[in-house]
Amino acid sequence: MSDIVSAVLSDVDKLVKIVCSSPMRGEYKKTVLRKIEHGRFLLERYKENKVFHEAIEPSEMEKCLKTQVIGDFKQTEIFFTDSVWQVLTNKKGTQTVKKRKAQTIVEAVHNRQKKYILCEGEDIPAMRDLGIFTAENKVAAKMQDKFRQINRFIEMVDDEFKNPPDSLTILDFGCGKSYLTFLLYYYFTVKKSVKTQVIGYDLKEDVVEKCNGIAKKYGYDGLKFVKADVSKDVLYGGKIDMTVTLHACDTATDYALDYAMKHGAKYIFSVPCCQKEINAQMNGGGDFEIFASHGLIKERFSALLTDAVRAEVLENAGYRVDCLEFVGFETSPKNLMIRAVKGGAPPCGNEDIKNLLDKYGIRQTLLTLREAENDKQEVKNG
C-alpha cells in the first residue's frame, strides 16, 4: 500500500480523482477523492443513503490516502491526466496494479478554464435531488437559466470571501426550492472549508419538509429549513454574519433587509423581485409624471426607485453598497443585485430620501421600518 501511496503523491499534480468501491472493511460503501482547486481535494464518502464531504488540504493528502482511501476497498481506480491505474486488492491484502493510458487526456482542475465556480459535472448530490443536475451530473435542459443564476450569485458572494472566516451563520429568506441555499452551503463547507450554519426560511410547509429531507439524506448537519414569515414571526436570534434573498417578492425583501440590519449582519446579498409597492402608489403629477405615463416605463421606474431607496437606506446605516447586474436580461428581467457589506461611511439619517418620497406621497416599507427602528433607539437612548 505504501508504494501505491508514494507513487500517487509523486504524481499528485496530475491526479484528477480516485474512486474506491467494493469495501473490505469500514462503514463506507464507496469513497471518491477528487481535485477541486488550489491543490485541494474533496473527499466524498458514501454510507447507506448519505454522502459525507470533507475538504483535504495538500498537507493532509498522505494521511488521507493511507487511512481513508487506499487499502480498504477491493477495487480502486486512480485517474491521472495521462493514465488510469486499476488497483485490485484480495482478501490477504495483496494488491495488483494494472495501468493503461487515458483514452482522453483529462485536464487537471487547476489548468482548465472554468466557466463557473460550481461546474457542470461536479458531483453535488443534492443538485440531482433538486432537479438541477441529471443522474450524470449534467445541467438539466430546463434548468440552464436557473443554474446560471445561482452560479452568478455564488460568484458575487465569492468576491467578498477571498479570505473567509473560520465560521459563518447565514440566513436565506424566501428560500423556495432552495437551489441557492444548498449551493451556498456546499460552496462554504466544501470549497472554502468554513464551518457553516445556513437556515432557509419559506412560507410553504411542503417545500420546507422536502428540503430538510434532502439535507438529512446527505448529512448536511449545518443546514436546516424553517417555515416562517420574516415580516412577523420570531426567527433565529443568535449572531448573524450574512443574509441572502433571491427573488423574495415585493416587500419581503424589505423585511429581510431590515432584519439583517437590526441583527448586525455584516454581509447582505439581495436580488429583489416584484417591486409592486411604489408602482401601486404612483399616480402621476409632479416631476415623476413622465415616468407614470406608460405602464412598462412606470413599472421599471418604480422598480429602480424602490431599489435606489433600499441602497440609500443601507448606506445611511453604515454599509458599503454595490448595485450590480445579476444576470443578463435575457436570463431574467429581475437582474439587479444589492450587495452590502457593513463598514462603509458612518451611519446617518434618511431625511433626503424621506423628503423625496413624502413629496409624492409614496411609502416604502424598508424606509418606514428603519425610521421606526431609529425612533425606537432614540427613545431608548433618552
C-alpha positions as CSV (number, residue, x, y, z in Angstrom):
1,M,0.0,0.0,0.0
2,S,2.8,2.4,0.9
3,D,4.3,2.0,-2.6
4,I,1.0,3.0,-4.2
5,V,0.5,6.0,-1.9
6,S,4.1,7.1,-2.6
7,A,3.5,6.7,-6.4
8,V,0.3,8.8,-6.2
9,L,1.9,11.5,-4.1
10,S,4.9,11.7,-6.6
11,D,2.4,12.5,-9.4
12,V,-0.2,14.4,-7.4
13,D,-0.1,17.4,-9.8
14,K,-1.5,15.0,-12.5
15,L,-4.0,13.4,-10.1
16,V,-7.7,14.0,-11.1
17,K,-9.7,11.6,-8.9
18,I,-9.7,8.3,-7.1
19,V,-12.8,6.1,-7.0
20,C,-12.9,3.2,-4.4
21,S,-15.6,0.5,-4.4
22,S,-16.4,-2.9,-3.0
23,P,-15.3,-2.3,0.6
24,M,-13.4,-4.9,2.6
25,R,-13.8,-3.1,5.9
26,G,-15.2,0.0,7.4
27,E,-18.7,1.6,7.2
28,Y,-18.5,3.3,3.8
29,K,-19.6,1.5,0.7
30,K,-17.9,3.9,-1.7
31,T,-15.2,6.7,-1.5
32,V,-14.3,9.3,-4.1
33,L,-11.4,11.7,-3.8
34,R,-11.4,14.4,-6.5
35,K,-9.3,17.5,-7.1
36,I,-11.2,20.8,-6.7
37,E,-8.9,23.8,-6.7
38,H,-5.6,25.3,-5.3
39,G,-4.1,21.8,-4.8
40,R,-7.0,20.8,-2.6
41,F,-9.1,17.7,-2.9
42,L,-12.7,16.8,-1.9
43,L,-13.3,13.5,-0.1
44,E,-16.7,12.1,-0.6
45,R,-17.7,9.0,1.5
46,Y,-20.9,7.2,0.8
47,K,-22.8,5.5,3.7
48,E,-26.2,4.0,3.2
49,N,-28.2,6.8,1.5
50,K,-25.9,9.6,2.7
51,V,-22.7,11.2,1.4
52,F,-20.2,12.9,3.7
53,H,-17.9,15.7,2.3
54,E,-14.5,16.8,3.6
55,A,-12.0,19.2,2.0
56,I,-8.5,17.8,2.1
57,E,-5.6,20.2,2.2
58,P,-2.3,19.3,0.3
59,S,-0.6,18.7,3.7
60,E,-3.3,16.1,4.6
61,M,-3.1,14.1,1.4
62,E,-0.7,11.4,2.6
63,K,-2.7,10.7,5.7
64,C,-5.9,10.7,3.8
65,L,-4.7,8.2,1.2
66,K,-3.3,5.8,3.8
67,T,-6.2,5.9,6.2
68,Q,-9.3,6.7,4.2
69,V,-8.7,5.7,0.6
70,I,-6.1,3.1,-0.4
71,G,-6.4,-0.3,1.1
72,D,-9.9,-0.5,2.4
73,F,-11.6,-1.5,-0.9
74,K,-11.3,-4.4,-3.3
75,Q,-11.3,-2.1,-6.3
76,T,-9.7,1.3,-6.6
77,E,-9.4,3.3,-9.8
78,I,-6.9,6.2,-9.9
79,F,-7.3,8.7,-12.7
80,F,-4.4,10.9,-13.8
81,T,-4.4,13.3,-16.6
82,D,-2.5,10.9,-18.8
83,S,-3.2,7.4,-17.3
84,V,-5.6,5.3,-15.3
85,W,-4.5,2.8,-12.7
86,Q,-6.7,0.0,-11.5
87,V,-5.7,-1.4,-8.1
88,L,-7.2,-4.8,-7.1
89,T,-6.8,-6.0,-3.5
90,N,-7.6,-9.6,-2.5
91,K,-8.6,-10.9,1.0
92,K,-5.0,-11.3,2.1
93,G,-4.3,-7.7,1.2
94,T,-2.2,-8.4,-1.8
95,Q,-2.5,-5.7,-4.4
96,T,-2.3,-5.9,-8.2
97,V,-1.9,-2.8,-10.2
98,K,-2.9,-2.5,-13.9
99,K,-2.1,0.7,-15.8
100,R,-3.4,2.0,-19.1
101,K,-3.2,5.2,-21.0
102,A,-6.1,7.5,-20.6
103,Q,-8.3,7.3,-23.7
104,T,-8.9,11.1,-23.5
105,I,-6.5,13.4,-21.9
106,V,-8.2,14.8,-18.8
107,E,-7.1,18.2,-17.7
108,A,-6.3,18.8,-14.1
109,V,-8.7,21.1,-12.3
110,H,-6.2,23.9,-11.8
111,N,-5.3,24.0,-15.6
112,R,-8.7,24.1,-17.2
113,Q,-10.8,27.2,-18.0
114,K,-13.7,27.1,-15.5
115,K,-16.8,28.9,-16.6
116,Y,-18.4,28.7,-13.1
117,I,-17.2,28.4,-9.6
118,L,-19.5,25.4,-9.4
119,C,-19.2,23.4,-12.6
120,E,-21.4,21.1,-14.6
121,G,-20.2,17.6,-14.0
122,E,-19.2,18.3,-10.4
123,D,-20.6,15.7,-8.1
124,I,-23.0,17.7,-5.9
125,P,-25.6,15.0,-4.9
126,A,-28.3,17.5,-3.6
127,M,-28.4,19.1,-7.1
128,R,-29.6,15.8,-8.5
129,D,-32.4,15.6,-5.9
130,L,-33.4,19.2,-6.6
131,G,-33.5,18.6,-10.4
132,I,-30.7,21.0,-11.4
133,F,-28.4,18.1,-12.4
134,T,-29.3,14.9,-14.2
135,A,-28.1,11.5,-13.0
136,E,-24.9,12.1,-15.0
137,N,-24.3,15.5,-13.2
138,K,-25.2,17.4,-16.3
139,V,-27.4,20.5,-16.1
140,A,-31.0,19.6,-16.9
141,A,-32.1,21.3,-20.1
142,K,-34.9,23.2,-18.5
143,M,-32.7,24.3,-15.6
144,Q,-30.0,26.1,-17.6
145,D,-31.2,29.6,-16.7
146,K,-31.6,28.7,-13.0
147,F,-28.1,27.2,-13.0
148,R,-26.6,30.4,-14.4
149,Q,-28.5,32.5,-11.8
150,I,-27.3,30.6,-8.8
151,N,-23.8,30.4,-10.1
152,R,-23.7,34.1,-10.7
153,F,-25.0,34.6,-7.1
154,I,-22.1,32.5,-5.8
155,E,-19.6,34.4,-7.9
156,M,-20.8,37.7,-6.3
157,V,-20.5,36.1,-2.9
158,D,-17.0,34.8,-3.7
159,D,-15.9,38.4,-4.5
160,E,-16.3,39.2,-0.8
161,F,-14.9,36.0,0.6
162,K,-11.3,35.7,-0.8
163,N,-10.2,35.3,2.9
164,P,-13.2,33.7,4.6
165,P,-13.6,33.5,8.4
166,D,-13.5,30.2,10.3
167,S,-17.3,30.0,10.7
168,L,-20.4,31.7,9.3
169,T,-24.1,31.8,10.1
170,I,-26.3,32.6,7.1
171,L,-30.0,33.2,6.8
172,D,-31.8,32.7,3.5
173,F,-35.1,34.5,3.4
174,G,-37.8,33.2,1.0
175,C,-35.6,30.3,0.0
176,G,-38.3,28.5,-2.0
177,K,-37.0,25.2,-3.6
178,S,-33.6,26.2,-2.1
179,Y,-31.3,25.7,-5.1
180,L,-29.2,28.6,-3.9
181,T,-29.4,27.6,-0.2
182,F,-27.9,24.1,-0.9
183,L,-25.2,25.6,-3.2
184,L,-24.2,28.2,-0.7
185,Y,-23.8,25.5,2.0
186,Y,-21.7,23.4,-0.4
187,Y,-19.6,26.4,-1.5
188,F,-18.7,27.4,2.0
189,T,-18.3,24.0,3.6
190,V,-16.6,22.2,0.7
191,K,-15.0,24.9,-1.4
192,K,-13.9,27.2,1.4
193,S,-13.7,24.8,4.3
194,V,-15.7,27.1,6.5
195,K,-17.8,25.8,9.4
196,T,-21.2,27.0,8.2
197,Q,-24.7,27.1,9.5
198,V,-27.4,28.0,7.0
199,I,-31.1,28.5,7.8
200,G,-33.6,28.8,5.0
201,Y,-37.0,30.3,5.6
202,D,-40.0,29.9,3.5
203,L,-43.8,30.0,3.8
204,K,-44.5,26.7,2.2
205,E,-44.5,23.8,4.6
206,D,-44.2,21.0,1.9
207,V,-41.1,22.8,0.4
208,V,-39.5,23.1,3.9
209,E,-40.2,19.5,4.6
210,K,-38.7,18.3,1.3
211,C,-35.5,20.4,1.7
212,N,-35.0,19.2,5.3
213,G,-35.2,15.7,4.0
214,I,-32.6,16.3,1.3
215,A,-30.3,17.9,3.9
216,K,-30.6,15.0,6.2
217,K,-30.1,12.5,3.4
218,Y,-26.7,13.9,2.6
219,G,-25.5,14.6,6.2
220,Y,-25.7,18.4,5.9
221,D,-25.8,18.9,9.6
222,G,-25.4,22.7,9.4
223,L,-28.3,23.2,7.0
224,K,-31.9,23.4,8.0
225,F,-35.2,24.8,6.8
226,V,-37.9,26.5,8.8
227,K,-41.5,27.5,7.9
228,A,-41.7,31.2,8.9
229,D,-42.8,34.7,7.7
230,V,-40.0,37.2,8.0
231,S,-42.5,40.0,8.3
232,K,-44.0,38.8,11.6
233,D,-42.5,35.5,13.0
234,V,-39.7,35.2,15.6
235,L,-36.6,33.9,13.7
236,Y,-33.1,33.0,14.6
237,G,-31.9,35.1,17.5
238,G,-28.2,34.3,17.6
239,K,-25.3,36.1,15.9
240,I,-25.9,36.5,12.1
241,D,-23.0,37.0,9.7
242,M,-24.8,37.1,6.4
243,T,-28.3,37.2,4.9
244,V,-29.4,36.4,1.3
245,T,-32.6,36.8,-0.7
246,L,-33.1,35.6,-4.2
247,H,-36.3,36.9,-5.7
248,A,-38.1,37.4,-2.4
249,C,-41.3,39.0,-3.6
250,D,-42.1,42.7,-3.2
251,T,-41.9,43.9,0.5
252,A,-40.5,40.5,1.7
253,T,-37.1,41.9,0.5
254,D,-37.6,44.9,2.7
255,Y,-38.4,42.9,5.8
256,A,-35.3,40.7,5.2
257,L,-33.1,43.7,4.8
258,D,-34.5,45.3,7.9
259,Y,-33.9,42.1,9.8
260,A,-30.3,41.9,8.6
261,M,-29.6,45.5,9.8
262,K,-31.3,45.0,13.1
263,H,-29.2,42.0,13.9
264,G,-25.9,43.5,12.7
265,A,-25.3,41.2,9.7
266,K,-22.0,42.1,8.1
267,Y,-22.9,40.8,4.6
268,I,-26.1,41.2,2.7
269,F,-26.8,39.8,-0.7
270,S,-30.2,40.6,-2.2
271,V,-31.8,40.1,-5.6
272,P,-35.2,41.8,-5.3
273,C,-38.3,40.8,-7.2
274,C,-41.8,42.1,-8.0
275,Q,-41.3,45.7,-6.7
276,K,-45.0,46.5,-6.7
277,E,-45.3,48.8,-3.7
278,I,-44.2,52.1,-5.2
279,N,-45.8,51.2,-8.6
280,A,-49.2,51.0,-6.9
281,Q,-48.7,54.5,-5.4
282,M,-47.5,56.4,-8.5
283,N,-50.5,58.2,-9.9
284,G,-48.6,60.8,-11.9
285,G,-48.2,64.5,-11.3
286,G,-45.0,66.5,-10.4
287,D,-41.6,65.5,-11.6
288,F,-42.5,61.9,-11.9
289,E,-45.3,62.5,-14.4
290,I,-43.2,61.5,-17.4
291,F,-42.4,58.1,-15.7
292,A,-46.0,57.3,-15.0
293,S,-47.4,57.8,-18.4
294,H,-46.8,54.4,-19.8
295,G,-47.3,51.1,-18.0
296,L,-44.0,49.4,-18.8
297,I,-41.9,52.5,-18.1
298,K,-43.8,53.1,-14.9
299,E,-43.1,49.5,-13.8
300,R,-39.4,49.7,-14.5
301,F,-39.0,53.2,-13.0
302,S,-40.9,52.0,-9.8
303,A,-38.6,49.0,-9.5
304,L,-35.4,51.2,-9.9
305,L,-36.7,53.8,-7.5
306,T,-37.5,51.0,-4.9
307,D,-34.0,49.6,-5.1
308,A,-32.4,53.0,-5.1
309,V,-34.2,53.7,-1.8
310,R,-33.1,50.4,-0.4
311,A,-29.5,51.1,-1.4
312,E,-29.6,54.6,0.1
313,V,-31.1,53.3,3.4
314,L,-28.3,50.6,3.6
315,E,-25.6,53.2,3.0
316,N,-27.2,55.5,5.6
317,A,-27.0,52.6,8.1
318,G,-23.2,52.3,7.5
319,Y,-23.0,49.7,4.8
320,R,-20.8,49.8,1.7
321,V,-23.3,49.2,-1.1
322,D,-22.9,48.0,-4.7
323,C,-25.8,47.6,-7.2
324,L,-24.7,45.1,-9.7
325,E,-26.1,43.4,-12.8
326,F,-27.0,40.0,-11.5
327,V,-27.5,38.1,-14.8
328,G,-28.2,39.1,-18.4
329,F,-31.7,40.5,-19.1
330,E,-32.3,37.5,-21.4
331,T,-31.9,35.1,-18.4
332,S,-34.1,37.1,-16.0
333,P,-35.6,40.6,-16.1
334,K,-35.1,40.6,-12.3
335,N,-31.4,41.2,-12.8
336,L,-30.2,43.6,-10.1
337,M,-28.3,42.6,-7.0
338,I,-27.9,44.8,-3.9
339,R,-24.6,43.7,-2.3
340,A,-23.9,45.4,1.1
341,V,-21.0,45.0,3.5
342,K,-21.0,46.6,6.9
343,G,-18.2,49.2,7.3
344,G,-19.0,52.0,4.9
345,A,-19.4,55.6,5.8
346,P,-20.6,56.3,9.4
347,P,-24.4,55.9,9.8
348,C,-26.5,59.0,9.1
349,G,-30.2,59.8,8.8
350,N,-32.6,59.1,5.9
351,E,-34.0,62.7,5.7
352,D,-33.2,63.3,2.0
353,I,-34.8,60.1,0.7
354,K,-37.7,60.5,3.1
355,N,-38.4,64.1,1.9
356,L,-38.3,63.0,-1.7
357,L,-40.9,60.2,-1.1
358,D,-43.1,62.4,1.1
359,K,-43.2,65.0,-1.7
360,Y,-45.1,62.5,-3.8
361,G,-47.0,60.7,-1.1
362,I,-45.1,57.5,-1.5
363,R,-44.5,55.0,1.2
364,Q,-41.6,52.5,1.0
365,T,-41.5,49.6,3.5
366,L,-37.8,49.4,4.3
367,L,-37.6,53.2,4.9
368,T,-40.7,53.0,7.1
369,L,-39.2,50.1,9.1
370,R,-35.9,51.8,9.6
371,E,-37.5,55.1,10.6
372,A,-39.5,53.2,13.2
373,E,-36.3,51.5,14.5
374,N,-34.4,54.8,14.6
375,D,-37.3,56.4,16.6
376,K,-37.2,53.4,19.0
377,Q,-33.5,53.7,19.5
378,E,-33.8,57.5,20.2
379,V,-36.4,56.8,22.9
380,K,-34.3,54.1,24.4
381,N,-31.2,56.4,24.5
382,G,-33.2,59.1,26.1
